[in-house]
Amino acid sequence: MHVLVVHNRYSSAQPSGENRVVDEEVELLRAAGHRVDLFERRSDDIAARSLPGKVAVPLLVPWNPAVRTELAARLRAERPDVVHVHNVFPLLSPAVLAGCADAGVPVVATLHNYTQVCPPGTLHRDGRPCEECVGTVAALPAVRHGCYRGSRLATVPLAVSMTVNRRRWWSGVERFFCISATQRDILVRSGMPAERLLVKHNFVPDPGARREGAGEQLLFLGRLTESKGVRLLMAAWDALAADGGPGVPLVLAGAGPMEAEVAAWAAGRDDVRYAGLYDPAECRRAVARSIAVVAPSMSQETFGLVVAEAMAAGVPAVAAGHGAFVELVEDGVSGLLHRPGDADSLASCLRRITADPAANREMGRTARHRYDQSFSPAVGLERLVEGYRTAIAGRSGGADGAPPVGNTNAGPRRDTGAGRKWGQ
């Protein structure tokens, strides 16, 4: 199969899980013998633009006509079987869909977040979940609240793009890959065409090493923001420490807006260590040394790579009991779920996960088994290629992209056809 991957790479200053997913899928497909080419833009390149060029970037967010022309010409020359779209913000824009239509090539798109229904893509505002824009025609609440980077002006291009390109997305993409059933439920409720939404969890490469023994630390690994639950974790840990502590250190690794606050909080403490930003090898080693990975996100995560990575290493997770985490973690079996936003509940789970090493090891074994069944590269490849074939068949079955007869992914979410298809 010949696949053209379309992706606007996020800034290298803030390591992106989405960039990693794209790179790992490309590598997986190529290793399986498929031809994969790339059509990319890089957010890093914005810094090298002239001042007028930088000023023009927001204008390209809703529509970049040059991208349409360039992509269509390349597609006519190379004739791939399918185009796989990932991120198009800020330099590519939904004009890539018009380029694919011009060349008559079917499109699949992975929805890594909620940008189809929420301009910043997080469903989170002011420290709490927010769905004000879900199901609306125009994303006016997001502009009113300045949801993107706390700025109304910066939010406008995203809100305009979401509003004017809604129908183009829904009609121009043969199949959408949702990375959790929770995400799919929300998108169907917003009005997106259910028959085009497939659930395809992200896969995680086997780390090559699993935890040995009981582990030596609790680990937070991710972006240091309030939405990721960092401040909640700090409050829960302080409560634990005041009550004698769990007897093991907490390690926080990552970067982000709260970096200085986290470093100051950890300074001078024996029970907390701020490790900064780990490279991929350091991440794998840190996970394998952990009693549990902590994922206390305040947002409804669409997936949760760090939890799947912990499962691959035979390490249970303590995660917020909402979003995709409830699909990844079976409470009390492969990890623990705490009440979202509740510091006392999180503290209780952290104490519980460290109190019984035998139960923890059993949770780790169960987590690894779940990884083998659902999140391994072999499973990821099968689901990815099957999704491509479904999209190609949908295009060949009619101009409206209707699924072929017998497709078990068609129909309302409650039919759970997508879940059966993907073996959830």
N, C-alpha and C positions, 0 to 999 in steps of 0.2 A: 504494500500500500504506500502511496505517496501522499505525505501530509505536509501542509504548510502551516507553521505555528506563528500566530500573530500576537505580539506582546510588547507593551510599553514597560520597560524595566524600571523598577523603583530605585530611588537614590541609594547608592552604596553606603552613604553615611548612616542609614538606618536599615540594617539587615532585614530582608523581607522573606517571610515564609512563602509568599506567593512566587517570588523569583525562584526559590528552591524547588517548589513543586513543578514549575515549568521546566527547569533544567533536568530534574530527575525523570520526568515523563519523556522528554526528548531522548535522554540517554537510554531509557528503558526500551523505547520503540526502536531506536537504532540498533541496540544489542539484539533485538529480536528479528532484525533483517529488514525493517521498514525504512524507506527513505524519508527523512525529515529535514525540511529546510525552514529557515527562520525569516520572518519579516518583523523587524524590531525598531523601536525607538528607545532612547535612554534618557531618563530624567536628569542624569548627571550632565548631559550635554547642554542643558538650559543655562548653566553658569557661564559657558563660553560664548553665549549669544551677545550681540550688541544690545544696548539699552532698548532701542525700538523693538528688537527681536524678543526681548524678555517681556516687554509691555504687551506684545501681541499674543503671548502664550494663552492667556485666558480666553481670547477670541477663538482659539483653535479647539477649545474643549468641546463645544457642542458640534463643531463641524470643521474638518480640515480637508478642503477640496483637493489639495495637492496629493494627499495620501490616497484618496480615491483613485486618481489618475494613475499614480505609480503602482498601486497594488493591482489594479485591473490589467495593466500592461504586463506585469510580471505573471499574473495568473494565465493570461492568454498565451504567453510564451512557454510556460512550464507545465500547464495543465495538471495540477495535483488532483488527487481523488477527492480530497476534503480539506477545508481550512478550519483550523482549531484556534479560536479567538480566546485570549485570556484578558489581560488588562488593556484598556485603550486610553486611559487617562495619564497625562494631559495632552500628549503630542499626536496620538493616532486618531482618536475620536471615533464615533460610530460611522464615520465615512467609510471605514473598512468594510462595513456590510454592503454599502452601495457598490464598492469595487468588486466584491464577490458576486453580487447580482449582475453587474455588467458583464462579468466573465462566465456566468452560469455555473459557478462552483458551489456545492453545498457547504454549509457552515454549521459547526458545532461551537458552543461557547461554554467555558467553565465559569460558573458564578462563584467567585471566591468570597464574596461578601454580599451586602444588601444594596448595592448601588442602583439596582433596578427600581427600588422603592424608597430609598433613603439617600439623599445626596452624598453625605460622608460615608455611607455604607455600613454604619455601625449599629443602628437602632439603639443608640445610647446618647443621652444628653444630660448635662448637669448632674452627673453621678448616679443616674437612674435609667432604666429602660425607657425607650420612647418609640412609639409607632404612629406619631401624628401624621406623617406623610404617607403611610401605608394605605393604599386604596384611593388616594387623592389624585386628581387630574394634574394639578400644578403643585409643586413642592413649596408652597408659600410659607408654611410653618418653619421649614429649615432656614429660609432666608430671614424670616423675622427673628429667629433665635441665633442666627450666625453660627450654624452647626459645624461648618468646616473651618477649623483653626480659629474658632471664636470670632469670625469676621463675616458680617453680612455681605460685604463686597466680594470676598473670596468664595462665598457660597453660591452667589448668583450664577456663574457659568455652569456649575454642577447641576443646579436646579433647572436651569434652562435646558441643558442637555437631556436630563431625565424626562422633562416634559415633552419636548419636541421630538425626541427620538424613541419614545415609548413604543409606538406602533411599528416603527422600523425594526426594533429589536424583536418584537413578538412575531413579525411576519418574515423577517430576513434570516432567522436562525432555525435550522431544521430540528435540532435537539439542544437543550440546555443540560449541562451536567451540574446538578446540585450536589454539594459535598456533604449534605446530611438531609435526613427526612424532615427534621425540624425546619431547616431552611426552605425546603420544598413546600411545606405546609403554609408558611408565611407568604410565600410568593404566589401560591394558588389562591390564598385568601385575598391577595391584593388584586387579583384579576388576571394574572399571567395564564397562558394556555396550558392547562394541566397535562394534556397529551404530549407536550413537548418537553416536559421536565422529568429527567431521569435522575435517580439518586446514584451517584458514583463517589464513594468515599475516596479521599486521598490515600495513596499507598505510602509506606515508609520503608526505605531500604533497611535490610537487616544490618544492625550495627556491628555484627561479627563478634561481639562480646556481650555476655549477660552478667547480671549481678551474681556475685558469689557471696554467700553468707547473708548476714542480716542487713548490711548497709551501715553507713556511718553518719548520714546527714539527711536533712530534709532540704529539698531543692526547689527554688523558684527560678525558672528559666524563661525569659521572655522580655518583652518591651516594658520599660518602667513607666507605666501610666496608671492613672487612677482607674481607667476603664478595665485594665487587666487585673484589678483587685489588689494592687500593691499596698495602698493605704489601709485597706481592710486587713491584709495579712499582717501588716505592722501592728495594728490594733489588737488582733487576735494573739500575736506573739507576745506583746507586752502583757496581756492578761495572763497568758500561760506562765511567763517569767515571774509575775507577781505571786503566782501560786506554786512556785517551785520549779517550773519549767519541765519539759519532756525528757531532759537528760541528754539531748543530742543538739548539735548546732543547726541553725538555719543558714543556708547559703543562697544569696540572691545574685544571679548573673544576668546581665543584659545592659541595655542603654535606653535612654529616653528622657522625656521632660522631667521626671522625678529623680534623676540620677544624683543630683547634689543632695536632695532631701534624704534619699536612701543611704548615701555614703555618710552623712552626718548622723543619721539614726544608728548606723552600725558601728560608728567609730567608738573605740574604747570598750566594746562589749566582747565577752568571751563566748556568748551564745549565738552571735550573729556575725556573718562575714559577707561583705559586699565584694564580689569577685570581678566586677567589670564585665566586659564583653568577651565571651568565649569564642574561639574559632570552632569549626565543626568537630574536630577531633577532641577538643577539650569538652565540648558538650556531651559527646558520647561517653567519655570517661567519667564525667560528673554524674550523668544519669546512672551509670552502672554502679556507682558508689553510694547510691541514695536508698534510704529506707522507703521514701515515697517522693514523687514529684507533686508539687502543689500548684493548682491552676484555679485560683479563686476569682475568675473573671466576673466583672459586674455586667458585661454585655452578654447577649445570647450568641455565643461563638458559632460560626457556621461549621467549624470542624474542631480543631484543637490538636495541632501537630505534636505539641510537646507531650500530650497524653499518649498518643499513638507511639511516639518514640520511646516513652517509658515502658509501654506494654511490650515493645520489641525486645527490650533489655530485661524483661521479666520483673519489672518494677511497678507496683501499684501506684495509683494517683489519688490524691485528695482534690476533688474538683467541685465547682459550683453546680448545684442540681438544676441546671436549666440549659437551654440551647442544645448543641450537639453532644455535650458531655453526658447527657442521660442515655445516649446511644452508645457511647464508647465505654462508659464505666457502669458495671452492674453493682449497685450499692451493696457493700458487705461481701461481695464475691470476688470482684477483680479490682476493687478500690473502694473509696468512700465518697459520698456526695454530701455536701453541706448545704444548708439553706442559703440561697443567694443573698449576698449583702449582709449576712448575719455573722458578726465577729465571734459571738459566743458559740455558735454552731460550728464555725471553722475551727476555733480553738479546741472544741470537744473532739472533732475528727482528727486533729493533729495529735492530740494526746492518745486517742484510741489506736491510731495507725502505728504508734511507736511502742505501745504498752505490751503487745503480744507478738513477739518475733515469729512464733510458729504460725500464727494466723496470717501474719504479713507475708511470710514465704509462700503460703498456699495461695494467697491473693496474687502474688507475683507469678506463680506457675499458671494460674487461670488467665491472667492478663496476657501472658505469652501465647497461650493456646488461642485466645481470641484474636491476637495479632495474626497468627498463622492462617486462621480461617478467613479473615476479613481485610487485613491491611498490608499483606505481604506484596512484594513486587509481582509475583505470579498472578495473584488475584487482580492486582491493579492493571496489569497488561491485558488480561482477558476482558475486563469490563471496559477498558478504554477502546480496544479494537472493536468490541461488539457495539459500543455506542457509535463509532464511526460508521460501521456497516448499517446500523439502523438509520442513521442520517442519510446515507447515500440511497438506501432503499426508499426512504420517505420522499426524497427529491425525485427519484425515478417513478414513484407511484402517483405523482400529480403535482401540479404547480403550486397547490396550497400547502404542500409539505405534510399532508395527512399521513399518519402512520399506516403501514401496510396491514392488511387483514391478519388478525391473530396476534398482533403486538400486545403483549401483556402489560406494557407500560402505559397504554392508553386508559383514559377514564379518570374519574375523580380520585382524589387522594385516598378516600376511605375505602376504595376498592383494594388498596395496598398492592396493586399490580407491580408498581415499581419496586417495592420491597421484595416481592417474590423473585422478580427478575434478577435482582442483584444479590440475592441470598442473604438478606439482612435477618 
